[in-house]
Amino acid sequence: MKTTLSRRRMLISSGCGVLGLIGESAAGLALPLGEARTQKLLLDRSGAKWGSRPMFLRPYHPPYIVAYYGRREGLNSAKWSPLILRVANDPDLKVRIVEAFDDACAGCPKLEADPMGSVWGVGHTCSSAKDPAMVDLVTRTNKRILGELGLFFGAEMRLKDLVPLLQKNVPLLYEGIGGAESQADYEKGLRDLAGKYGL
Ligand code: SF4
């Protein structure tokens, strides 16, 4: 089954970091299924090189980007800091809406290699993928926010253009996109980004 290596090649070519393979597996073109082989998978996402490619985000993640941008002072998150750094440093940053594991997943400590893949994509699984209630929530949330923003899987736009859409169509955070506890950070993030982009 080639799903694991296909995922590896995709991650490397897209700059999402390195999926290293230890020992004899490194030279193979495909890995058979099996726990022993699975245990030889090594994920190393440190120092990801995003280059100029769009930031891949699932639909429910842009509000989190805004909220974490709002609380960026002193932020030290393996998952969010690399993304917030891109927002801060690239005034023309583009976002592509994707359905499977995205750039937030790249640094997520819950991501695990799994040759069988999961509901969120090939080659990996995580606690979210294993939790039917979470899968249901994420799926419903994605459907809702895609409708609110008028977007679709595969849509690509500048973050500069996404911010006004969020301001207008998603003024209040709800369950699945950060909830009330993130509202203040979200509003600050929207204000800061509107100022950054001269909106
Ligand atoms: S829990 Fe899973 S789906 Fe959520 S960010 Fe982490 S790896 Fe991605």
Residues whose N, C-alpha, C, O or C-beta is under 5 A from the ligand:
A	BS01	SF4	A104 C105 C108 K110 L111 C126 S128
